Amino acid sequence: MTFGGLGSAGLAGAIRAVIAAFAALGAALAHADEPRPLEFTADAFQHMEHWFPMATVANGDTPSTLPDGARLTTAVGKSGPISLDAFNVENGSTGMLVVHDGKVLYEGYWQGADRATRFTSWSMAKSVTSTLAGIALGEGAIRDLRDPVIRYVPQLSDSAYRDVTVEQALQMSSGVRFDETYDSETSDVARFMTLGVRAGNANGFLTTLTAEAAAPGKKFNYNTAETQVVGWVVKNAVGKPLATYLSEKLWQPAGMEDDATWFVDEPGGMEAAGMGLNARLRDYARFGLLMLNDGVVDGRRILPEGWVARATRPSSPQVQLGALYEGYPLGYQYQWWALPNGAFEAQGVFGQFLYVDPAHDLVIAKTSAWPTAWVDDREKAFSDVIDAIVRTVEVR
């Protein structure tokens, strides 16, 4: 897989640089005498509050139901049966949950995790931020996705975002020059982490981006700054922190079973909109079910009607299936990856996935602690397991 235009080896080094910056930030905020570097371990990914300041996303009093279905232990692969337990052990999973027809067919935890563990999402958080934008649009706080972002964030008027629309930011197609490779201390994302996030100024750093690489809406360029722009738009439009808005508009009404947490740039500061949400596996699955069911939970509409289709089906030339990178079959829309089979998914480095397949009434939530940021063989193995699960539920 090529993620954001980087090969897996390049991305691994890139993410290490970002995590090093995060670790330094966490140590500075804790006033530690010596930095406590974040390790690439399952334990670290299950206890991110040890390193980073967090905002709480409060849940409600009554969780939505996730009834059990017929236990699925083995899926029918093309070359024979696949043990789901064995797959997850070999794939570096920390948790995997399979929900078909609204019922849990499979649930497992590894590497010290259990049902109560909060798993970090990495870039799966981007899809949550996108959904908050959809809610704000439905409520009229965001008037139109074709509005320029500066309608809601006038602080960006002197930046390269001055002519960018909210939709173009959602599609990672602003045209603003931003280098997401992380392989240089002077790259844009490295400066974003050091001069923005480490300094408690994640939003303010965006105002320093003044160079353009393409006209708005013409070229896809995966970058975390784009999601930060969307998060800032939502925050200003609704007049609330993202964590508060997420709690009020989604986490509570959708019936999440536990509080979530969200990484912020300083205590009480701005959420890192493109990363850092931490939640239970079952609550990630509930988010997937919300998307699967067109934004409806237990007969109650949570998301605006039509938002799910609008957010997950590529609508512009530069984000169509096969248009993102040469030889890459996926497409993109509003911070969701679109698959050729009509499914869509949220992805995060180190093996985080939320797979939503409306055609087969299927949601798969998977968290992992891969040894490097992206492992092509492990992604392919997970894709094969998805195919096997689809094949199995079709004949049940």
N, C-alpha and C positions, 0 to 999 in steps of 0.2 A: 504493500500500500504506500502511496505517497500522500502525506498529510500536510496540508498547507503549503505544498510545493517543495517539501523537504523529504529526502530519503529517511528511512528509519534510523540510520546511524547518525545523520546530522541532527535529527529531531531529538535523539537521546541526549546528545551533548547540549543541545539548546535548552531542553527542560532542566538539565542539571544546573545550568547557569541561572535560570529563573528561580529554581528552588533554593540555590545558594543565596540569592538576593532575598527571598522570603525568609530564610533562616536568619539572616542578618537583621532583617526587619523585626522578626519576633524577638530576637535577643535584645535589640535596642529598646523595644517597647517594654520589655520586662526589666530593663535596666540591669541586665546581667553583666557581670564583670568580664565574662568570656562568652563568645557566641556558642550557642548549642546548635550545631548544624542538624538540619532535618535529614534523616536517613531515608533511603528508598526501601522501606520495609512495610510489611502489612500492618504492623503495630502503629507506625507513624501515620499511615493513611486512615487508621481507625481512631486516632486521637489527635487530630489537627489542632484542637484547642490548646494543646501543650505548647504550641509554637506561635500561634497567630491570635490576635484579638478577634472576637466574634460578636456578631449581632444575633439575637435569638429570633427565630421564626416560630411563634407560639402555635400549638395545635389547639383543636377544640376539645369538647368534652366527650363526643361520641364518634369513634372511628367508623368509617364505612366498612361494610362486611367484605371479607375475602374468604368465601367458603371453600372447603376442600373438595376436589374432584377425585376421579379415579387416579391413583398413584401412577406416575410415569417414571420408571427407573431406567428403561432402555428405549432408545430411539432407533428407527430403521434407517441406517445409512446405506449409501449406494453400494458399499462393499461388505455390508453385513451389519449386525447389531452394534450399537454404541452405548456403552454404559455411561450414563450422565455423571455419576459419581467419579468414575475413573477419568473422564474427560476433564472435569473441573479440577481435580488434583493435578493432572498433567499440565493444565492450561494456566495455573497460577491464580485461580479464582479465589476470592474471599467470600463471595456469595453469589448464588444464582437462583432466580425465581421464575417459574414458567406459569403463566395464567392463560388458560384457554376457555372460551365461552364463559368468562367471568369466574372461573374456578381455578384454584391453585392445584396444578398437577405435579409440580416438583418444587422443592425448596431445600437448599443446602448451604452450609457455611463452613469455611475452612480458615486456616492460618490464624487461629485465635478468635475468630469472629463468632457471633451468635445473632439471634433475632433482634436483640436490643442494641446491636452495634450501629453507630452512625458512620457511614462510609463517605469519604470525600468524593466529590463528583468530577473534579477537574473541569474540563470544558463542557460536560453535560449541563453545567449551570447556564451556559449560553442559551439553551433551549428554554429554560425557566424564565430568563430575562425577556426573551422574545414573547413568551406567553403573557407576561405582565404588560408588555406593550399592547398586546391584543385586548386585554381587559381594559386598559386605559382608553384605547380607541373605542371600545364598545360603550364605555361610560361617557364618552365625549370629552374626556380630559385631553386626549390627543384628538384633534379635529379631523385630520386626514393624514394618511401615511405619505402623501405627496407633498406635505408641508416641508419646508426647509427645517433642518434641526435647529437653526438659530431662532425659530419662532418660540421654541421652548427653552433653548439654551443660548441666550444672547451673548454669553461669555465667549462663544465660538465665532463671533462675527468677524474677527480679524484673523481667523485661522483658515486653513484650506477647506474646512467644513462649511464655509459660508454659503456655498451653493449646493450642498448635499441635502437630499431629502431623507426623511426618516426611513422610508422603504429602502433606499440605496444603502444606508448603514445596516439595516437588517439583512440585506443580501450580501454584505461584505463587498460592496461595489462602489465605495465612495470616490475612488480615484485618488485619495490622499496617499502620499508616499509614506509607507510604513513598512519597515523591514522586520519580519517576524522570525528570522532565522536564528537569532540568539547566539550566533557563533562569534560575535565580536562585542567587546565591552562598549563600543561606541554605536552599536546598532540601535534602532529606534526602541525595540522592546526592552533592551538592556537599560536604556535611559529612562524608559517608562517605569521600570521597576525601581531604579535607584533614585531618580529625581521626582518621580510621582508617588509610587506606592510607599517606598521606604521613607519618604518625606511627609507622608500623610496628605498627599496632594494628588491622588490618582486622577481626579477630574481636571484639576488645574493644569496638569501636564499636557492634556489634549490641546490646550490653547496655544501651545508652542509649535504645533504641527502646521507648518505653513507651505510646504512643498506639495506639488501635485505630480502624480505619475501618470494619470490618465484622466479623461473627462469623466464626471460622475455618471455612474450607471453603465459603463462600457466594459469594465474588466473586474473579474472576481479576484480578490486578494485576501485570503484568510488571515485575519489578525485580531488579537484580543482587544486592541484599542477600539475597534468598531463596536464591540459589544459594550464597552465602557461608555461610548457615546449614547447608545440606546438606553443604557441604564440611567444616565444623567438626564436624558429626555424624559423618561418615565418619572424619575424622582421629582423633577421640577414641575411636570404636568400635574401630578397628583398631590404634590406638596407633602410627601411622606417618604421616609426611608424605604428602600426596596424591601427590607426584611419585614417591616410593618405592613406594607401593602401586600406582600406575598402571604402573610399570615391572615389578613382580613379577607382577601379576595379569593384565595385558593387553598391555603393549607388548612384553615378551619372549615370552610364550606365543603371542601372535597373529602373531609373526614380522615385526615392523616392521623396516624396513631401516636405520633411522638413529635415533640418539638424538633425543628431542624436548627442548624446554625449556619451563619454566612460570614466568611472572612471579610474584614473591613481594613481600610488602610491605616487606621489608628483607632484606639478605643473611642466609640461613639461616632466614628467617621463614616466615610462612604464605602459601600460594599464594592468589592472587586466583581463587577457584574459578569465577567466572563469565566469565573472560576470560583472555587472555594465554598460552594454549598455542601453541607454535610447532612445526611439523612439516613434513616433506616432503609433497608432494601425493600421492604414492603411498601414504604411510602414512595420510593421511586416507581415501583410497579403501579401504585395508585395513580401517580401522575401519568404514566403510560396509558392506563385504562381511561383516564379522563380524555386524553387525546384520541384514543381508539373510539370512544363513544361520543365523538363530536362535542365534547365539553359538557356532557351531562353525567351527573352522579346521582344514583337512586331517584331518578325522575326529576332532578333539579338541575336547571341549566346554570353552569358555573362560568363557562366561556361564551363569548358572543356567537350566535348562530353563524355557521359558515367559516369561523376563524380557523379551524383545524385544516380544512382544505386549502384555505388561502395561505396558511403558514407553511405548508409542507409540499405544495406542488409548484415546481419552478415556473416562474411567469415571465422571466426576461431572458434574452438570448444568452447572456454571459453565464447564467447559472443552470442552463438546461443539462439534462443527462448527457454526460460525455464532453461537456464544454468547459469544465473546470480546469483540467490538466490533460495533456496528451496521454491517451491510453487509459484514462481513468473513467470508469463507467458511471459513477455517482453524479448526482446533481445537488443543488442547494437551493434553499429558499429563505425563510426567515429564521436563521440559526438552527435549522434542521437539515440533515443530510437526506436526500431523496434517493431511493433505490430503484433499479429498473423494474422490479416486480410490483411496484406500487406501495411497498412498505416505506417507512421512514424511521430514522433513528437519531438519537442524541449520542455523541461520542465524547470520550475523554481519554487523555493519554494514560498510560499504564494499564489499559484494558478495561475502561468503563464503557458500558453500553446500555442504552434503553431502546430496544427494538420493538416497533409497533407495526403490526401487520393487519390492517382492517379486513383484507380479503379472507383471512383465515381466523379472524377473531382471536388474535394471539398477541400477547405482550411478554417479552423476556427482559428482565432486568439482571444485569451481570456487573459485579464489581470485581476488581482484580488488584494484584500487586505484582505486576510483571517486573522482571529484572531491569528492563530498560523501558524508555518511554513508549516505544512501539516495537512490536515483534510480529513481523509479517506472517510467519508460520502460525503463530497463535491466533491472529485475526482470521486466517484462512480456516483453521480448525474450528473456530467458533461459527464461521459462516457455514461450514459443513454440518455442524450440529443443528443450526437453525433449520437447514434444509431437511435434516433427518426428523426433527420434531414436527415440521410441517407435514412431511410424508406420513408420520405416525398418526397425528390427530386427524388427518383426512380420512383414514381408513377405520378409525375407531367407531 
